[in-house]
Amino acid sequence: MTYWPNFYGLFSTFLLLGTTISIAYTNVPQKKFFNGNDLSYGMYLFHMPIVNLAMYLGFYDNYWVLVVVFVFTFFISFLSWKFIEKPALNLK
């Protein structure tokens, strides 16, 4: 039996590709998941400063940091949506 060192990388690449295509072509209303909250802009806007803060503080050696950064980014994005973005959109 020979060992193929790139098997896990190749497997995870195809798994990610299949998941991405599956999500892209699934017609699920957004309101079902987020009740009409659009957190995508906040996630885009705040993720890098939070990642950079974690790296500046020296938290880059553990995998749990990824979970903490995601949760913190989600929380900040939710606050941004609730108190800044949504009231600004209601002014239209």
C-alpha positions in Angstrom: 0.0 0.0 0.0 1.5 3.3 -1.0 0.8 6.6 0.8 -0.4 9.5 -1.2 0.6 12.7 0.7 -1.8 15.0 -1.2 -4.9 12.9 -0.6 -6.3 14.9 2.3 -5.7 18.2 0.5 -7.3 16.9 -2.6 -10.2 15.5 -0.7 -10.9 18.7 1.2 -10.6 20.7 -2.0 -13.3 18.6 -3.7 -15.4 18.6 -0.5 -15.3 22.4 -0.3 -16.0 22.7 -4.0 -19.1 20.5 -3.7 -20.3 22.3 -0.7 -19.9 25.7 -2.3 -21.7 24.6 -5.5 -24.5 23.0 -3.4 -25.0 26.2 -1.4 -24.9 28.4 -4.5 -27.6 26.6 -6.3 -29.9 26.0 -3.3 -33.0 28.3 -3.2 -33.5 28.9 0.5 -35.0 32.3 1.6 -32.5 34.3 3.7 -35.2 35.3 6.2 -35.4 31.7 7.3 -31.9 31.9 8.7 -31.4 35.5 9.8 -34.9 36.9 10.0 -34.0 39.6 7.4 -30.7 40.6 9.0 -28.0 41.1 6.4 -24.7 40.6 8.3 -22.6 40.1 5.2 -21.3 43.7 4.9 -20.5 43.8 8.6 -18.7 40.5 8.4 -16.7 41.8 5.4 -16.0 45.0 7.1 -14.9 43.8 10.5 -13.3 40.4 10.0 -9.8 41.7 9.1 -9.4 44.2 11.9 -10.5 41.4 14.4 -8.1 38.9 12.8 -5.3 41.5 13.0 -6.1 42.3 16.6 -5.9 38.6 17.5 -2.6 38.3 15.7 -1.2 41.4 17.4 -2.2 40.0 20.8 -0.3 36.8 19.9 -3.3 34.5 19.4 -2.3 32.7 16.2 -1.0 29.3 17.3 -4.3 27.6 18.2 -7.3 26.5 16.2 -9.7 27.8 18.8 -8.7 31.3 17.9 -10.5 30.8 14.6 -13.8 30.0 16.4 -13.4 33.0 18.8 -12.6 35.4 15.9 -15.6 34.1 14.0 -18.0 34.5 17.0 -16.6 37.9 17.8 -16.9 39.0 14.2 -20.5 37.8 14.0 -21.3 39.6 17.3 -19.8 42.9 16.1 -21.5 42.5 12.7 -24.9 42.0 14.4 -24.4 45.1 16.5 -23.4 47.1 13.5 -26.5 45.9 11.6 -28.9 46.5 14.5 -27.6 50.0 15.6 -26.0 51.5 12.4 -27.0 49.8 9.2 -30.7 49.1 9.7 -31.5 52.6 11.2 -29.6 54.2 8.2 -31.7 52.1 5.7 -34.9 53.1 7.5 -34.1 56.8 6.7 -34.7 56.2 3.0 
